Amino acid sequence: MGIPTETVYGLAANALDGNACARIFEAKGRPVDNPLIVHISELSQWDTLVREIPENARRLAETYWPGPLTIILPKAECIPDAVSPGLDTVSVRFPAHPVAKAVISAAGVPLAAPSANLSGRPSPTTAGHVWHDLKGRIEAVLDGGECGVGVESTVVSLACNPPRLLRPGGITLEQLEAVLGPVFVDPAVTHPLAEGAKAASPGMKYKHYAPRVPVKIVEGSGEAYIRFVNGRACEGAAALCYDGDASELRVPFVCYGQEDDPERQARELFDALRRLDELDAKIVYARCPPPEGVGLAVYNRLIRAAGFEVIHID
């Protein structure tokens, strides 16, 4: 079943039942080596899912849970292989969305709930997105309105020293370091995962979030971006841009928020990526956000949607 969370909609199943989790992979067309995140509705459930909870993990949970943060620790024996394939760790999150918490509580078990979309496509931030992708593959979706954060949770591993940021999200690197001290940013946040490496978190290994039309990121000033895109109008180009760029563009465009508002960019990004497929375009050039604060999460999603193709123009 599709359920809302504050980040994106999730496709939920009993996290302690390997067969139920296998149905998630089947419905999404998800690669079986891509780990799942286990969602809880009360802190007492966490103790049963991991071997131990160190003090830094408890401090982090006390500060940011419930919320858009996933914490990785060594897993307990109850975690099926389908949840953490080939890993000795498990990813756990305590969502803030009241519907998500109510569903988990009613289920009486933790729920695995990756994004409720076809694998590789932009993640869903409305119930309509879920039904568009998975109608006929799942039985139902609960409509909880638009997601408030709009990108998947921050994922930090505390199964290593120093802690490692594996996926940026609504909880920023700076917020993590305010509690944990120095946090290492995994190279896979901004680059392809190293050949042969295992994905320790969702969103690390495969091309994700991509519309059907090819996307390339353009890094440079706003003026240079507009000149670059307008110069390719005759090539069937379109733009994924900020609101302030639109009036100067001579190509079809979709906006994904204001230049100085990364939180709004995060909320609007996945819907904007989906709307790109409605344009009559051969290629989309995306305005590159600064990879800072929540902007790092926006950049991470865009660079994966673009297959790591970045054009530097300044």
Buried (B, 14 or more C-beta within 10 A) or exposed (E): BBBBBBBBBBBBBBBBBEEBBBBBBEBBEBEEEBBBBBBBBEBEBBEEBBBEBEEBBEEBBEBBBBBBBBBBBBBEEEBBEBBBBEBEBBBBBBBBBEBBBBBBEEBEBBBBBBBBBBBBBBBBBBBBBBBBBBEEBBEEBBBBEBBBBBBBBBBBBBBEEEBBBBBBBBBBBEBBBEBBEEBBBBEBBBEBBEEEEEBBBBBBBBEBBBBEBBBBBBBBEBEBBBEBBBEBBEEBBBBBBBBEBEEBBEBBBBBBBBBEBBBBBBBBBBBBBBBBBEBEBEEBBBBBBEBEBBBBBBBBBBBBBBBEEBBEEE
